[in-house]
Amino acid sequence: MPDPYSPPPMQQQKALWLSTTAFTLCFAVWTIFSIIGITIKDELGLTEFQYGLLIAMPILTGSLTRLILGVWTERYGGRLVFSLQMLFTAVATWALTWASSYAGFLLAALGVGLAGGSFIIGVAYVSKWFPAERQGTALGIFGMGNVGAAVTKFLAPFILVAWGWQAVAQIWAVGIGLMGLFFLLVARDDPGFERRRAEGIAAPTLAQQFAPLKSLQVWRFSLYYFFVFGGFVALALWLPHYLTEVYGVDLRVAGLAAAAFSLSASVFRAYGGVLSDRFGARTVMYWTLGFCTLFLFMLSYPPTDYAIRGKDGIITFSTEMGLWPFVVTLFALGFFMSLGKAAIFKHIPVYYPDHVGAVGGLVGMIGGLGGFVLPIVFGALLDLTGIWTSSFALLLVVTIVSMAWMHLSIRAMERQAHGKALDRLPSFPELAEVHDPERTVMPRVLEDWRPEDPAFWADRGRKVAQRNLWISIPALTLAFSVWMVWSVVVARLPSIGFAFTQDQLFWLAALPALSGATLRIFYSFMVPIFGGRLWTTLSTASLLIPAMGIGYAVQDPATPYLIFIALALLCGLGGANFASSMANISFFFPKAEKGNALGLNAGLGNLGVSLMQFLIPIVITMGVFGAMGGAPQVLSDGGQLWMQNAGFIWVPFIIASTAAAWLGMNDITDARASFREQAVIFTRKHNWVMCLLYIGTFGSFIGYSAGFPLLIGLAFPEVNALQFVFLGPLVGALSRAGSGWLADRVGGGRVTFWVFAGMIASVVLVILSLQALSFWGFFAGFMALFFFTGVGNSSTFQMIPVIMRKEVARLEPQLSPEDRRRQSDRESAAIIAFTSAIGAYGGFFIPKAYGSSIAMTGSALGALWAFLAFYVVCLAVTWVFYTRPGGLLHDIENGRAIAGGANPA
């Protein structure tokens, strides 16, 4: 019996071509600012950033509304939602002609952005008319509506020249409004919606529709679409401006050249659907990302003059892409981007047939956000680097990351299916004759991990744990170096021409600590979710962003303060790494060695601060990277500094450390846990107590490290601070690395108590020396402070596993001994990471307290008295909760001391 809801071919074609025509008109409206925006820019006298924001505003609303429009399409049907969306867009487009100020244009542009939401409505609507084996082709044809961008670029310049930009907005508004009415009257509800309505089936709930969004695969598809669609939209908006400025053509020629890209990135989408149905979407995505990488490399290479010393003298030549080669390369780029757009949306109805609206909405939203974010970043990169091709360089990076993630995900699936067989293969075919799989295999995921078993630990556990520790340490050292690089860079900015106030400089010194502390909260939970190996690799690689950004920003005194704020916040990525690194290493070691292992990881990682403060003053005095590193900055006394080396010097080491983490580290199956499983720590009282104590130890260490150079310069201007500042973090890092054994043997609680007593005495010495203007007393007091903070950093972390073993046994008595061990290890790792996040806020508050105290009283003494009072509170808390008779750790630590270091049962 035939299905009454199976549509005949004529109705399928009618729905497809109606939707494609409507989407074409919507896309033409959505990209209207790529043409009229240039005229509006000139009328209002907008800056590059303001112009980038204006043309991106429609992309923002078009992207953000896609998710909810996709959900509404599943609930109310595509016919109704599509029609209403077009009618509302028509009103907003006409309203453009009423705007007279920049704010008014921004508001109207938000309304115009509704046109971009049409894509997901059409995808959800069209996919219901066709079977799975034809959906790739159908959605590819529908996606040809992207050609609307080319329609705008072909026609709008001529209408603009003849009648003005207002006529363009009015004609486009009338066109999309009429199409909305026509669609409402002529289109039919899709078969799925008709079936549901006829059978009285309730629409899926929001929870049901959003359920697939928890899948990492959906977010991977979103990244691909961020490039192929978001990059397409961004270039469609950016190219007319690029072509008029770089090649000096008029707007009509620029519009035609940009339209060639839009045309190829649109009409071939149907062909991409056919290829995806025939060869598979994965194959098409490999073609897309591979060829796009090649073309973007060609486009991103800036015009360059070369001078080579040959045997017969200097050989000079230049490289620069002419206008027509540029247009041809763009056309080829657009062709493969169009194939990729079709391939991605071939995946979605196949993997998520009942959630096309929600999944497609999210993927479309992320892709559309690419169209919003990228033009703004293009403008910012141009302002920052002065290189027009920087926009293509950014897209090249996105493409490489997307291709790497796709390939690694596919390999992970293959390994999951054939893991043991793959592990037994040699690295190269030539090694087959000498390959011994029992000796050369190194499993990435440790299924069996029992560090508390003495036999297991001695046989293989210690070797694996030590390897992961010694790969983790240099990665963490680099993270701290990048995190605290501002403590030296900020002190030299005025001397190279940056006219920032003292308060602005203190803010720059404090912001990395603020962002690092905040990001640590999120990083605290990443290792159990993603695995220590993958997360260490990604978090280490992320350090390249601030390191390279600093290298470019400091070369131009005209770089806006806003850019420096953004880079200071990005340096917080380095500080955030500490939380995940410590959580990861804590899983590898038995509790008898956790204190020492965590002390080494953190202490030698903290050494990055001292390493940076010692190394940067040296490398900024020489052209380490030659011409590649940029020109030096000239000082007022005629000297030279290569301040960019403060960022560039870390780049090769970050790349090497990233590779080492990926190739040499392991994941532990027992360490895997969801956020919900880890979130139990927020109900644990001792989590919050330890946060307070860690603010006193690590918060002091990182805060004093950040503020020490500026404080010396203000209190003792006759002293060259850069000769001394590295010693404080060095003392703190070494004392942390060398004192882990003490907390393991004597007890973390008792060591922490005496640490705070020593810090109180040290602050008193600093205050007295500052009042007496004694530099050496001041310096000795701070060295003592750094020493005690390092010891306290180690001892507080040693306390946490011991506390949680006792607390989990009390709070979860129903658990078996093995489950209790596993639960306490997970909670200990999460608390170690979370306390490190809260403690890191000290790196923000201490420099800011100095600045506020100096602004209010003319001296830093007020801040130091506040620190003294805080250490008294920490001393009292340690005694009350842990070390007094009856305290949580009193019996354990006194028993341990008597037993000469034996572990408690």
C-alpha positions, -999 to +999 in steps of 0.1 A: +000+000+000+015+034-010+024+058+017-002+087+015+025+111+027+050+101+001+051+132-022+051+128-060+081+140-079+064+171-092+057+183-056+093+175-046+106+197-075+081+224-067+092+226-031+129+225-040+128+253-066+105+275-045+128+272-016+159+277-037+144+309-052+134+322-018+168+315-004+185+332-033+166+364-026+172+361+011+210+357+005+209+387-018+194+408+010+217+393+036+249+405+018+235+439+007+260+458+029+289+444+008+279+471-017+259+498+000+282+496+031+310+512+012+289+543+003+276+545+039+311+543+052+321+573+032+290+593+041+295+587+079+333+588+078+337+554+095+369+538+105+379+504+092+368+488+125+334+506+124+329+495+088+338+459+096+313+459+124+285+475+102+288+449+074+290+421+100+259+430+120+234+413+096+256+382+097+253+382+135+215+381+137+214+358+107+236+334+125+222+336+160+186+332+148+194+300+129+192+277+159+158+289+170+145+291+135+155+255+129+137+245+160+106+265+150+106+249+116+105+214+131+076+226+153+055+248+131+065+237+096+088+253+070+060+269+049+048+292+077+082+300+093+099+307+059+071+331+048+071+351+081+109+353+081+109+369+046+081+394+055+099+406+086+132+409+067+114+430+041+103+455+067+138+457+083+155+462+049+132+491+040+139+506+074+175+511+063+164+541+044+152+558+076+185+555+094+206+587+097+232+578+123+258+550+128+237+536+157+206+537+136+223+518+108+236+492+132+201+486+146+185+483+111+214+460+100+204+436+129+169+434+114+183+428+079+202+398+093+170+379+096+175+371+060+204+348+069+182+326+090+164+314+059+191+288+053+183+264+081+145+268+075+151+257+039+174+228+049+148+214+074+120+220+049+137+206+018+153+175+035+118+162+044+107+160+008+135+137-004+148+102+006+183+099+021+200+088-011+189+120-028+192+145+000+228+155-008+218+165-044+186+182-032+203+202-005+231+210-028+207+225-053+190+245-025+223+257-013+229+273-047+208+301-033+241+314-020+243+328-055+222+357-041+255+372-030+266+373-066+232+388-077+238+417-052+273+422-065+263+421-101+232+444-099+235+466-068+265+486-080+247+498-111+215+506-092+236+524-066+254+545-092+221+554-110+198+561-081+217+558-048+221+532-021+185+539-008+171+525-041+190+493-036+175+488-001+140+496-013+141+473-044+156+444-024+129+449+004+101+448-022+115+417-038+119+397-007+085+408+007+067+397-025+085+364-023+073+359+012+037+363+003+041+341-028+057+313-007+029+315+019+002+311-008+018+286-032+041+263-011+028+233+008+037+219+042+064+192+041+053+156+043+067+151+078+048+180+092+016+169+075+020+134+088+025+146+124-005+169+122-028+143+107-018+117+132-020+141+162+017+135+171+030+162+193+060+183+181+093+172+196+102+190+228+132+214+230+151+188+251+146+162+224+157+185+196+187+198+215+199+163+227+223+157+198+241+189+205+260+171+232+279+152+205+314+164+198+308+154+161+282+181+158+308+207+169+333+193+145+309+198+116+303+233+129+340+241+126+341+229+090+310+251+083+327+280+101+353+279+073+334+269+042+303+291+048+315+316+074+347+322+053+325+325+022+302+351+037+332+370+052+350+372+019+318+381+001+315+411+024+353+419+025+363+415-011+348+446-027+367+467-001+398+446-006+398+449-043+392+487-044+421+493-019+446+467-031+441+468-068+427+503-072+397+493-092+363+511-090+334+497-072+317+482-102+348+462-113+353+452-076+317+440-075+320+420-106+353+404-095+339+396-060+307+382-077+329+357-096+339+343-062+304+343-049+291+326-080+316+298-079+311+294-041+273+290-048+263+274-080+287+244-076+270+235-044+246+214-063+275+196-079+289+191-044+257+174-034+259+150-064+295+142-056+286+136-019+258+112-029+282+094-052+316+093-035+307+101+001+307+133+020+340+125+038+359+122+005+345+154-007+356+171+026+391+159+020+391+174-014+377+206-001+401+212+028+431+200+008+426+223-022+415+252+000+447+250+019+467+252-013+447+282-027+447+301+006+485+297+009+488+313-025+464+341-016+479+348+019+515+352+006+520+390+007+538+410-021+575+405-013+608+418-026+637+394-024+674+401-025+696+370-028+734+371-028+744+351-059+779+342-071+777+371-095+762+396-072+728+405-058+698+388-075+665+407-069+630+397-077+595+403-064+564+382-059+529+397-062+497+383-075+481+404-102+443+412-104+433+384-128+453+356-113+438+367-080+403+365-094+410+331-109+424+317-077+394+331-058+371+314-083+389+280-077+387+286-039+350+293-041+345+261-062+359+239-035+342+258-007+309+252-024+316+214-025+324+215+012+291+233+021+272+205+003+292+177+019+286+190+054+248+192+050+248+158+034+261+144+067+234+160+089+201+144+076+219+110+075+234+111+110+205+131+126+173+125+105+150+135+134+170+165+145+178+183+112+164+216+125+184+217+158+217+202+145+215+220+112+206+252+131+237+249+154+260+241+125+245+269+104+247+293+134+284+286+139+290+290+102+271+322+101+290+335+132+321+330+111+306+355+086+302+379+116+334+374+134+358+371+105+352+405+088+358+421+122+390+401+127+400+409+091+399+446+099+417+441+133+444+421+116+448+447+089+451+474+116+476+453+136+498+440+108+493+464+080+493+434+056+462+431+034+467+394+029+465+387+066+428+379+061+437+349+039+464+338+063+437+336+091+415+314+069+445+292+061+450+285+098+413+277+102+415+253+072+446+235+085+430+230+120+398+217+104+416+192+082+438+180+111+407+175+134+388+157+107+417+134+099+425+127+135+388+120+143+387+095+114+419+078+126+404+076+161+374+058+147+396+034+128+417+028+159+386+022+179+376-005+154+410-020+148+431-006+176+450-036+187+459-046+151+471-010+143+492-009+175+511-040+163+520-024+129+555-009+124+558+029+120+572+024+085+568-006+061+606-008+058+608-018+095+585-048+091+614-073+093+628-059+126+595-048+142+587-063+176+552-051+186+557-062+222+586-038+226+576-009+203+539-005+210+530+024+232+492+025+239+478+060+241+450+050+265+459+032+297+431+008+304+448-008+335+463+018+358+470+008+395+496+032+409+488+021+445+498-015+436+535-017+446+542-045+420+525-027+392+541+006+401+576-009+402+571-030+370+558-004+346+538+023+364+567+045+375+582+046+341+550+057+324+542+083+351+577+098+349+575+101+311+542+120+313+556+141+341+587+152+323+567+160+291+543+180+312+569+201+330+584+219+300+548+225+286+539+241+319+571+261+321+563+276+287+527+283+298+540+303+328+565+321+307+538+333+283+514+340+311+537+364+329+555+379+300+537+412+306+555+417+339+586+425+318+571+438+286+548+463+304+578+479+322+595+487+288+564+499+268+569+536+277+605+535+266+596+524+231+570+550+225+537+537+241+520+566+259+501+545+285+494+558+320+506+541+352+471+528+358+469+514+323+502+497+328+491+481+361+459+469+343+480+453+316+502+436+343+470+424+361+448+413+333+466+380+324+462+369+359+425+377+358+418+358+326+441+330+336+423+325+369+389+326+352+399+302+325+414+278+351+378+273+364+369+257+330+403+240+325+398+223+359+373+199+344+388+194+309+412+165+315+386+140+326+364+150+297+389+151+268+418+131+282+452+145+295+471+138+262+447+157+239+441+185+263+478+191+270+484+192+233+457+217+225+463+239+255+500+241+248+494+249+211+471+277+221+500+296+236+511+304+200+482+329+198+494+354+225+531+348+218+528+357+182+503+385+189+527+402+213+555+399+187+534+419+162+517+444+185+548+459+202+564+468+169+541+497+163+535+525+190+502+532+172+488+498+182+456+506+201+454+500+239+424+478+232+447+454+212+470+452+242+441+444+265+430+416+242+466+402+241+469+405+279+437+385+283+449+359+258+481+354+279+457+340+305+457+308+283+491+301+298+479+305+333+449+283+327+471+254+316+483+250+352+448+237+363+446+210+337+483+201+340+481+195+378+449+176+375+464+153+348+496+146+367+478+138+399+462+108+383+495+091+375+511+089+409+503+070+441+494+092+471+528+085+487+545+103+458+518+129+448+533+157+468+567+153+452+553+148+417+529+177+419+557+198+435+581+191+406+554+197+380+542+230+396+576+241+409+595+236+376+565+249+358+565+281+380+602+284+370+588+297+337+582+330+354+618+333+365+631+320+331+610+346+313+621+375+335+658+364+331+656+357+293+635+385+280+658+414+290+685+396+271+668+386+239+651+420+234+686+435+230+694+415+199+679+407+165+674+370+172+652+363+142+669+387+117+647+403+091+619+378+098+615+392+133+609+428+122+628+461+127+640+472+162+624+500+182+646+531+187+649+544+222+651+581+232+688+577+239+695+563+204+696+526+216+676+498+200+653+471+214+637+441+196+607+441+219+589+416+196+613+389+207+595+388+240+567+370+222+585+354+192+612+337+213+587+311+227+572+300+194+597+273+184+596+258+219+558+258+220+557+239+188+582+213+200+564+209+233+531+205+216+545+177+194+560+160+225+527+160+243+509+145+214+535+118+207+546+109+242+517+113+267+489+090+277+453+090+288+440+070+318+406+054+314+398+057+352+404+094+349+375+099+325+345+117+340+318+140+329+314+175+343+284+164+363+305+137+380+332+162+389+308+190+399+303+172+433+333+191+445+312+223+448+293+206+477+325+197+495+333+222+523+371+216+522+372+225+485+364+261+495+387+261+525+416+250+504+407+277+478+412+303+506+446+288+516+458+285+480+450+322+474+474+328+503+502+307+488+500+305+450+480+337+447+508+355+465+535+339+444+519+348+411+507+382+423+541+392+436+558+379+404+535+401+383+538+433+404+574+430+416+591+448+387+567+477+387+568+480+425+606+481+426+606+507+399+582+530+418+596+525+453+633+525+443+636+543+410+674+544+412+675+506+411+675+487+377+647+463+385+653+440+356+685+428+372+667+414+402+631+406+394+638+371+381+653+360+415+620+361+433+601+337+410+632+316+408+633+312+446+596+305+448+597+279+419+628+261+433+614+260+469+582+245+455+600+219+434+623+210+463+599+208+492+573+183+480+591+155+499+588+176+531+550+177+529+549+140+520+570+132+551+559+157+578+524+165+566+510+192+544+489+208+571+517+214+595+540+227+568+513+251+556+508+264+591+544+274+595+545+288+559+519+314+568+538+322+600+569+328+579+549+349+554+536+371+582+571+378+594+583+384+559+556+410+552+565+428+584+601+430+572+590+444+538+568+471+555+596+482+578+621+483+550+598+503+528+592+528+555+630+531+561+637+532+523+660+503+527+662+484+494+682+454+506+658+449+536+629+452+511+645+428+488+653+402+515+618+404+528+604+396+493+629+368+488+616+353+520+581+358+509+588+340+475+605+311+494+575+306+517+549+308+489+568+281+470+568+258+500+532+266+507+522+259+471+535+224+474+522+217+509+486+228+502+484+205+472+497+176+492+469+181+517+441+178+492+444+140+484+448+132+521+417+153+530+396+137+502+405+101+511+392+108+546+362+128+535+350+104+508+352+075+532+330+095+556+305+109+530+303+078+508+305+048+531+285+026+507+313+026+481+336-004+478+373+003+486+382+004+449+353+027+440+362+049+471+398+052+458+386+061+423+361+087+436+386+103+460+412+105+432+388+122+408+376+146+434+412+153+445+422+161+409+392+183+404+398+202+437+435+206+429+426+222+396+397+243+409+417+257+438+445+266+414+419+286+395+407+305+425+442+310+438+453+325+405+431+355+411+458+367+435+478+375+404+452+401+395+444+415+429+479+420+442+491+442+413+458+460+413+460+465+451+494+481+446+480+504+420+449+513+440+470+519+472+495+541+453+466+561+437+448+566+471+478+571+495+508+576+473+524+544+487+521+506+484+521+503+522+483+501+524+482+470+502+510+453+522+491+458+555+460+442+539+481+412+528+495+409+563+459+407+577+449+381+551+479+358+561+468+360+597+434+347+587+449+319+566+471+309+596+440+307+618+420+287+593+448+262+588+450+256+626+412+255+632+404+231+603+435+209+600+464+210+625+449+216+660+441+185+682+409+172+667+415+188+634+410+168+602+447+161+596+461+162+632+461+125+639+472+115+604+501+139+603+513+132+638+510+095+632+530+099+599+557+119+617+560+092+644+562+064+617+589+082+598+569+089+568+547+058+565+515+063+547+482+063+566+458+035+560 
